[in-house]
Amino acid sequence: MENAKLSFNGREYEFPVIVGTEEEIGIDMQSLRAKTKAIAFDPGYGNTGACESAITYIDGDAGILRYRGYPIEQIAALATFPEVAYLLINGQLPVLEQLREFEREIRYHTLIHEDMKKALDAYPSTAHPMAILAAMVISLASYYHEDDSPETINLNIIRLLAKLPTIAAFSYKHSVGQPYVYPRNDLSYTQNFLNMMFCLPTMDYVVPDVLGRALNLLLILHADHEQNCSTSTVRMVGSSRAGLFASIGAGICALWGPLHGGANQEVIEMLEMIRDDGGNYRKYVDMAKDKNSDFRLMGFGHRVYRNFDPRAQILKKSADEVLQALGVNDPLLDIAKNLEEIALRDEYFIERKLYPNVDFYSGIIYRAMGIPTNMFTVMFAIGRLPGWIAQWKEMRADKHTRIARPRQIYTGERERQFVPIFQR
Ligand code: ACO
């Protein structure tokens, strides 16, 4: 493809064009500043390609999402979460023996150090589980050696996949004052997590199949989403050669925000607010449109999807099925559907191409499964972990990776003389 030309300050400059495997086009601006002394100004990085990646493909206009080339609809219908984790991290689907070995390794590492448990005990029971999750993941760096050898990196990847559900479930048990339930090696990844969450020493608990299946689906749908805010954070922190645990811990912090992974908690709180206010959907749609109000319809809109979010479509259908199978009748599901219907017919949302995103229905399913609202973003983190790991690994293996270091346009004071404090 022909070079791109930029005419600036009376001169013409050329920049090479790069084309991805799905014909996406980028203009390579790496030499922009050296050639022109100007920088590319792109707050929020909406037009900035920060890396080349072979992990996830999204076409936001067509509502397409693929992991390593496989359509999300097929993966969601046919795969297990550990299989998806293997695919994202290693690039290929495992054969049966490889998957068994991968799962065996994960099972072997599910316990957390007893001293870490003591640290967890020291948190107030009111602590947000995302605060505990981030702190504990970064703390893993103080228990396990890190270096750049592939063996150490692979071992720490397995440790993270194995221990994150344990840390998450323990943080929940701590918040409700119940004894920790240790991991069980005879259970699958999802069953083990649910058992650690819901089992009590006073009862025999068997994870209902419907819960295991629903969790499998939810984790798969969150497993990767190319260069979103938390993934870019993982890459950015990792680009300074910080270790895997520190980089993933930073990603967890980025995910926490209500405009990103924190939206699933906010959606439920919004739906509850609408319910408690008598179900007046129109009022909330109007508030979301009002430029004088900070209110947004949580779970609506996406930086990349401008037609529909394929994950939201899968989850909308699944929400009906899961609630029915669990015998749960949740008025919030009806409120969500009505709100979606009104918003999708409204000119404001049509014009701005605002559609329900993955978080609009995920919270309703988690709620029906008995997961408390403040754990929703933690669930997202467990799902997103393989994606973060795959992106971190890819970034570290790429010999073109440079430390992430954006520039700025300075808008502050020009040089002025410092006045000593008693003369001001
Ligand atoms: N409700 C009402 N208006 C909205 C919403 C919303 N949920 N989302 C965007 N808009 C409006 C904006 O006010 C803006 O309007 P304007 O052009 O008149 O100023 C326009 O749509 C574009 O919005 P931006 O904020 O520029 O879009 P951006 O791509 O930067 O943000 C985001 C995307 C953060 C997801 C946004 O849509 C949002 O805040 N949604 C609600 C939070 C949410 O659900 N986040 C989860 C995202 S999915 C995920 O992270 C897993």
Residues whose N, C-alpha, C, O or C-beta is under 5 A from the ligand:
A	BS01	ACO	P258 L259 H260 G261 A263 A288 F295 R296 L297 M298 G299 F300 G301 H302 R303 R352 N357
